[in-house]
């Protein structure tokens, strides 16, 4: 049993809430760092940290960052949220919270790493934002350029250098992404090295609404995989739901809470998967969460080459 499976099994036991939360955090970290369970490789994969656009916005395109808006002040997410609707072309009208996560860095030292949406030596929650230990981001910042990814949708990113800031407005479903994604090539104003990056985001707490996740499990040759078990785990609560694929390989899991982060995994006795677990932040009904098995001869070759 690998470390991911071990922690998953423990989380199903009846521990108190605090212990369970710690285990969920560990599961998220393993999920992101372990290539064997990486879900987002089909979209983009940077330095072992991978994220995917699995939201209601099916028109998502891999592009560079949106055009920035320059502010000659120490602007915050609360400032952006207070801008009247319609100003700046309505760029910030979709914001519903003052919440932000401020990442502070030494302008002379490049940074490339992962962080949580909590108060740490490098990060500060702003605008009354609650700590969310299961929410992770990846920031790469050097000189005047920054790139980012997150498993939580971001509404705006503030890139500050010197006394001014470039503010990048995003849709309410953006997860960024780089080197091919809309989290690519954000810059500070002028030649000022970056000293702060602030991520603004909305309240995506469960609303009580329930939606479904569906998809298909297929063999490498495109044929359906029947009787595969698909499991969906709510990272915050630890609740696990299961579904079995039908004769055509399709599955559906219903009654899932909107505004929660889930991982979706697949298991089949007859097939192995390079990407067997996927991460989603559920905002609406979600279809086409598909899994494709590796070719049988490829799997045999892998087994033979294993130490």
Helices and strands as residue ranges (DSSP letters): H 3-11, H 17-33, G 35-37, E 44-46, E 49-51, E 68-71, H 77-81, G 87-90, E 100-104, E 111-117, E 123-126, E 132-142, E 145-161, E 164-176, E 186-187, E 196-200, E 210-218, E 229-234, E 240-244, E 250-257, E 261-267, E 277-281, E 291-292, H 296-305
